[in-house]
């Protein structure tokens, strides 16, 4: 096998990213994979106490607790903290059972029928799939108001871990799965994270990994613009991550799609949170604690962002170089499956290693005599997509309108989202598997029937949404077809969009 040696580049960079072949020991590959999974778990745990508890940057005076039983505490008391891990493991498990060419339907089925609770884009996608909208429609922005949310960004680790040094392969493993729950910038967040993981296996330069991985994201996208700006601000202000944080929030601290984040300080958008990952990676300077601490203190989804940052750094430095203080809490749960799965940390490492060897061999590399030879790839941009094009949220109004045959909600715009909740009266007797059937009328014409599960694991957060209306005044009316005694549906939020 032929090697391309570039000594001049090697003298400048601490790695040789342009090698056609990258050889490392099988033990080193295992160590990097363990570092990736461990980093993700440790980072998620470290940020756990802060998640969405702070509306802005988390002041350095606020102490974030850590002790030798911290991970077990969350395993025992709040296993839902590790949603980004057990979602990843769903996909790892399907690859293990059905192979690298498993159809997207297998991933969608495993995801939709799993017992774990879901939120945001994942929740909307599960609802869509179980109500007949298969991927990629389940993640498409016209069917999923959360299409640009962070969901796939926190679940794409598997793709980079199974594709060491092969970012194009990593991108390929994000396409079908990423469109189960996301689209556009929501998908790009996962593409970018997967590419960073992949490149971290074959480079020791975090600046190179962050910049090179961005080549996988179309330059026209908002996601690319934001990360490119973060890289530029890091060069301009290399000593102060808080300046970069302020500039990110000035230019990208707003949400277009997520009904919870629109016109609010709350932000679970992939773009903003992706920027926080990069701030942690660049300003952390490959120090494990500093990397995840900065990613956490940026705020927003402050458990998932340090999980991604620490996982990428873990893939670069390997498990053996993660400081003992941070690994110690993992020891007592290393063989314990994550809730809702039969996969532990140790098992995840073994499954990912087997998949990585298969991907390496499929892409021209080899595994032999205790070594692995990787044919290193350069990232290539995936196709351009955009959610909510030309739409701008202009009104968010809190409401308290009970759904009845005479309830009418008027608005003036080109798009609308209604949120709701169920209200149980004293006469209500819960019914097993009850699903409200609500017919919606738009400007006097039928606009479809909406099914609203009351309880269970397949919830829907939005009563109604449409993004393709003729700009102008509109009216919504409703007919609840199967209303039980004592139960009300209350419309509690109206969001209006205009074209711009």
Secondary structure, 3 states (H helix, E strand, C coil): CCCCCCHHHHHHCCCCCCCCCEEEEHHHHHHHHHHHHHHHHHHHHHHHCCCCCCCCCCCCCCCCCCCCCHHHHHHHHCHHHHHHHHHHHHHHHHHHHHCCCCCHHHHHHHHHHCCCCCCHHHHHHHHHHHCCCCCCCCCCCCCCCCCCECHHHHCCHHHHHCCCCCHHHHHHHHHHHHHHHCCCHHHHHHHHHHHHHHHHCCCCCHHHHHHHHHHHCCCCCHHHHHHHHHHHHHHHCCCCHHHHHHHHHHHHCCCCCCCCCCCCCCCCEHHHHHHHHHHHHHHCCCCHHHHHHHHHHCCCCCCHHHHHHHHHHHHHHCHHHCCHHHHHHHHCCCCCCCCCCCCCHHHHHHHHHHHHHHHHHHCCCEEECCEEEECCCCCCCCCCCCCCCCEEEEEEEEEEEECCCCCEEEEEECEEEEEEEEEECCCCCCCCCCEEEEEEEECCEEEEEEEEECCCCCCCCEEEEECCCCCEEEEEEEEECCCCCCEEEEEEEEEEEEEC
